[in-house]
Amino acid sequence: MNEELKFPVVAHHRIIVNAEGRDDAQTKALFEGFDLVAPVTEANTSSGGKYVSYSLSVRFKDRAEMAKFDEQLKRVPGLKMVL
C-alpha cells in the first residue's frame, strides 16, 4: 500500500519518557506552535514507575510541518520512544 498523504492530516502520538527527571512544562511547551487537536496529556505510568507516557494529536498542514514536529520530538527530555 503506497498511498500519498493528503493534507491536512491528523496524527495521534504517544510519547514515552523516563519518569525520573522529566519536565512536564518543557515537554508541553515544545509543541505549543502546532495545531493540537488533543492537547499534550499525561496518559500512563509504567507499573514499575520508570516510564511515563504522554498522548497528543496534531493536525499537520504539510510535510514540512511534520518534519518540524519530528525535530521537536527529539528535544523531549528523557525521550525513550514515540508511537
Secondary structure, DSSP 4 states (H G I P E B T S, - for coil): --PPP-SSEEEEEEEEEESTT--HHHHHHTTTTSEEEEEEEEEEE-TTSSEEEEEEEEEESSHHHHHHHHHHHTTSTTEEEE-
